[in-house]
Amino acid sequence: MLKQFLSKFPRKSSKLDATADPLSNSCSNNAGASGNSIQRATSLNNVSNRSAATTIKRMSSAVFPSSVVAGIEPLLPFKDVPNQEKQNLLVSKLNLCCVIFDFNDPSKNSVEKDLKRQVLIDLVEYVSAGTAKFSEQAVAASCKMFATNLFRLFPPSYRSGSSGGENDEDEPMFDPSWPHLQIVYELLLKFIASPSLDAKVAKKHVDHLFISRLLDLFDSEDPRERDCLKTILHRIYGKFMVHRPFIRKAVSNIFYRFVFETERHNGIAELLEVLGSVISGFALPLKEEHKMFLWRTLIPLHKPRTVGLYLQQLTYCVMQFVEKEPKLASTVIRGLLKYWPVTNSQKEVMFLSEVEEVLEATNLVEFQKIMVPLFRRIGCCLNSSHFQVAERALFLWNNDHIITLIAQNRQVILPVIFPSLERNACSHWNQAVLNLTMNIKKMFQEMDEELFLTCQSKYEEEEEQRVATTEKRRVTWERLETAAAIKPIAGNTPVLVTPVAVPSIVANLC
């Protein structure tokens, strides 16, 4: 395998000093860079592995080719070649790193893996130094190496059929090849962030296909990989302005598939975190395209049952829109009411928390547009048999801004909410909910006693009317049952036949 790995390049006689030991120079160069965030591999420097290093050196001299580009051996460190040859050495090292190994078996090709790791570390140090210049050939080789090492299909998850709720306590899955992938991701990040990378040249290779395949990696089950991808995607969005509309559209498509088809994706929270930074940079006034993104993409993300896994990031994105354009507050509230959970108490508590956060940024005009349907829903929450839902709804009255909005519109809100408060006060089983309800009733009474008494009288009248209607319905059914019992059966009139006891029939036959 080692010979196959090293023979990736054609055989040539080296034009450099034959006395140089590329592998040892590379290892010593990596060992000196102690400040680097990547852990240095030291297996080839150990005394026990000197024979392996000697073998690699011998094979490198005999088999390992000089560079395809300019007769440069890729194992050489950058410091040992002149400046005019560094671009060629960079391309050679990148081509060398396109060889893929199986990391599921740690004992397989360990020497080759260490060799490739050292080359990757050399590349990271070279790019981090800030002196690297990227020609179009180097950009093409870099993107090819990134695609070869990073873009891959994930195996089906054994947890794909699980409930996937917000209380899912399964341990995260860790990719066995992460120590290798981490270096590649760091090199990609340094590559994108490098000031010497010309975006006009790089956009030919960091194209829509490259970005689409990068976005597919967000479904990785390894949280470390998703965290790296989050930073890289943000840098790509910032550097390549021409790709920004495509990135937003591609992310929207991932969300659509998640909400309306699969309801399973590992990277929704990370994608939303990137979008939070993107939305904060939107210019005012907001474009119609951005408003449609809020309504068509972000609001439906409240629908899946796993919303608790990314609600914090989703709420941040939504609030960015509301803070930039307060008129969108009523739109957000309508969206929450549209996807309001009716059978999931945990989601209902989350929705109430988000409603409170949105209402804090809502002005009087926008509040008046949605106050009636909103407080009808809050009234239903007040009467919930789940005490956490009822308690969270009652906590809305602890917010000073919300109380101010309610006080200014009490003539409309109190008649809507009063029946729910009265039913809670009379029959709710939880003492904490009962105490909070009595406090809110007292608050409304002090706010406008005349309105409070009017609502109370109207509620009592409606209750009396409801009781009378119920009694009338009961009496009517009793009359119908009595009439049906005494009326003779005639024609095809359907009747309820009392079944004859089977044991008695059997006894008569015997």
C-alpha positions, -999 to 999 in steps of 0.1 A, spaced: 0 0 0 29 23 8 44 18 -26 10 24 -42 6 55 -22 40 69 -31 38 59 -67 9 83 -73 34 105 -91 56 95 -122 91 84 -116 118 111 -122 153 117 -111 154 143 -84 170 176 -92 174 185 -56 201 175 -31 200 137 -27 212 139 8 181 156 21 158 135 43 123 148 35 104 128 61 127 137 90 127 174 79 89 174 78 85 158 112 110 181 128 93 211 112 60 200 127 74 194 161 88 229 162 54 245 156 41 239 191 15 267 190 -5 251 162 -39 239 173 -34 205 156 -19 177 177 14 167 162 19 131 152 51 118 169 49 81 159 75 85 132 99 102 156 100 75 182 130 53 184 109 22 179 98 34 145 131 45 131 133 15 109 99 25 93 112 60 88 143 47 71 122 25 49 101 54 38 132 75 31 147 47 10 114 42 -9 111 80 -13 145 81 -29 140 51 -51 103 51 -59 89 84 -48 88 107 -78 98 142 -82 69 166 -86 48 164 -117 51 202 -119 87 210 -115 107 181 -103 101 187 -66 96 159 -41 64 164 -21 78 152 12 102 182 14 93 209 38 85 244 24 115 259 41 139 238 21 129 250 -13 134 284 -29 104 308 -31 99 303 -68 94 266 -63 70 268 -34 39 270 -56 49 238 -73 56 221 -40 22 232 -28 5 216 -57 26 184 -53 16 181 -16 -20 187 -24 -20 160 -51 -3 136 -26 -31 142 -1 -58 130 -25 -51 94 -15 -78 81 8 -74 56 36 -98 35 57 -97 48 92 -121 22 106 -91 -1 111 -64 19 130 -37 -7 124 -42 -6 86 -17 15 66 -6 33 98 27 44 82 10 59 52 -16 76 73 11 93 95 29 103 63 -2 119 49 -9 136 83 26 152 82 20 165 47 -13 180 57 2 197 88 29 211 65 2 226 43 -16 241 73 15 257 86 24 271 52 -10 286 46 -12 299 82 21 318 78 4 342 54 31 340 28 12 315 6 3 326 -29 -25 308 -46 -23 305 -84 -53 291 -103 -35 258 -105 -31 258 -67 -67 267 -61 -79 239 -84 -56 214 -66 -68 226 -32 -105 223 -41 -98 188 -56 -81 177 -24 -109 191 -2 -136 174 -23 -117 141 -23 -112 140 15 -144 156 28 -173 150 4 -187 115 12 -220 98 17 -230 91 53 -242 56 62 -278 52 73 -283 61 110 -295 34 133 -314 62 151 -333 73 120 -365 55 132 -364 69 167 -387 96 180 -359 122 179 -376 144 204 -360 173 222 -353 150 252 -333 126 231 -303 117 253 -285 95 228 -247 100 228 -234 117 197 -217 96 171 -180 103 165 -163 97 132 -132 75 136 -115 95 108 -120 128 127 -83 133 136 -75 133 99 -106 153 88 -99 179 114 -66 188 97 -84 190 63 -111 212 77 -85 235 93 -67 237 60 -100 246 42 -107 273 68 -72 288 64 -75 285 26 -109 304 25 -98 330 50 -64 336 34 -60 373 22 -40 360 -8 -69 340 -21 -85 359 -50 -123 354 -48 -126 360 -86 -103 332 -93 -115 309 -65 -152 312 -74 -145 291 -105 -137 261 -83 -156 270 -51 -187 268 -72 -224 259 -67 -216 221 -68 -188 225 -42 -211 245 -19 -240 221 -23 -218 191 -14 -204 211 16 -239 218 28 -247 180 26 -220 174 52 -241 193 78 -261 161 82 -230 145 98 -237 129 132 -203 141 145 -209 175 163 -173 184 159 -176 182 121 -208 203 121 -191 230 142 -162 232 117 -186 234 88 -205 262 105 -174 284 106 -164 275 70 -198 282 56 -199 316 73 -165 325 58 -175 313 23 -207 334 26 -186 365 35 -159 360 9 -180 350 -22 -207 376 -25 -217 361 -59 -227 329 -41 -248 344 -14 -283 340 -31 -274 304 -40 -264 296 -4 -296 311 10 -317 291 -15 -298 259 -9 -302 262 29 -339 269 24 -342 237 3 -326 218 32 -352 232 56 -381 225 32 -370 188 30 -366 186 67 -400 202 76 -423 187 49 -406 153 41 -381 137 64 -383 156 98 -347 143 103 -315 163 99 -285 167 123 -274 201 113 -305 224 115 -292 242 146 -258 249 130 -274 261 98 -296 285 118 -267 298 137 -250 307 104 -282 323 92 -285 343 124 -252 361 115 -264 365 79 -297 380 89 -281 405 112 -262 419 82 -293 425 61 -296 461 50 -327 482 57 -353 484 45 -356 446 42 -360 432 7 -392 414 -2 -371 383 -8 -359 384 28 -394 388 42 -405 358 22 -376 339 36 -390 346 71 -425 335 62 -418 305 40 -386 291 55 -382 301 92 -418 301 104 -425 265 92 -395 253 112 -418 255 142 -438 226 129 -415 195 135 -417 177 168 -380 181 173 -382 219 173 -367 219 208 -333 209 194 -329 242 175 -355 265 190 -329 289 205 -312 295 172 -346 297 154 -359 323 179 -327 344 174 -332 344 136 -369 354 140 -361 382 165 -335 396 141 -362 402 116 -386 417 142 -359 440 155 -350 452 120 -386 457 110 -412 458 139 -441 455 114 -431 418 110 -441 411 147 -477 404 137 -466 382 109 -445 361 133 -473 358 158 -497 346 130 -472 320 120 -468 308 156 -506 305 159 -507 286 126 -483 259 138 -494 260 175 -492 225 190 -524 211 204 -512 177 217 -476 184 227 -474 203 261 -436 207 259 -438 224 226 -467 246 239 -445 258 267 -417 267 242 -442 285 220 -454 306 249 -418 316 257 -412 327 221 -445 346 221 -434 365 251 -400 374 235 -418 386 203 -443 406 222 -415 424 240 -405 438 207 -440 445 194 -455 480 193 -491 489 199 -502 490 163 -489 456 155 -502 442 188 -537 453 180 -537 433 147 -532 400 164 -545 405 200 -578 388 196 -567 354 180 -536 355 203 -555 358 235 -580 332 225 -551 308 222 -537 320 255 -571 315 271 -570 278 259 -535 275 275 -548 290 308 -573 261 310 -548 234 301 -548 205 325 -510 204 322 -500 228 349 -468 239 332 -487 251 302 -512 270 323 -485 284 346 -463 296 316 -493 314 301 -500 331 334 -464 342 336 -470 365 306 -486 390 331 -452 393 348 -438 412 318 -442 449 322 -443 456 284 -470 430 279 -491 444 308 -489 479 293 -501 465 259 -530 447 277 -539 477 298 -542 499 267 -565 473 250 -583 459 280 -617 467 265 -610 440 239 -588 416 258 -606 412 291 -639 399 276 -618 373 256 -597 362 285 -622 365 314 -641 331 310 -608 312 311 -597 330 343 -630 323 359 -630 286 350 -594 284 364 -605 300 396 -634 276 400 -620 243 390 -583 241 383 -565 213 402 -531 230 406 -527 253 436 -499 274 419 -521 280 388 -550 288 411 -530 315 430 -517 331 398 -551 332 384 -565 350 414 -536 375 412 -544 383 376 -581 387 383 -573 411 410 -549 430 386 -577 434 361 -602 445 388 -578 472 400 -571 482 364 -608 488 355 -633 477 381 -663 487 360 -652 466 330 -643 437 353 -678 437 368 -694 439 334 -674 409 322 -683 390 354 -720 397 349 -718 387 313 -700 355 322 -726 346 349 -754 352 324 -737 330 298 -732 303 324 -768 304 334 -778 303 297 -754 274 292 -768 254 321 -804 261 309 -795 249 274 -779 218 288 -809 210 309 -833 216 280 -813 193 258 -814 166 285 -852 169 289 -857 167 251 -837 135 249 -857 120 278 -889 128 260 -876 112 228 -866 81 247 -900 78 264 -919 83 232 -898 57 214 -904 32 243 -943 35 241 -948 39 204 -958 6 186 -935 -7 160 -948 -3 125 -934 -4 90 -897 -1 87 -891 18 118 -857 10 132 -857 -1 169 -832 -12 194 -836 -50 199 -827 -65 233 -806 -97 226 -821 -129 238 -800 -148 263 -782 -177 245 -782 -201 275 -820 -202 277 -823 -211 241 -798 -239 245 -817 -252 275 -850 -252 256 -834 -272 228 -822 -297 252 
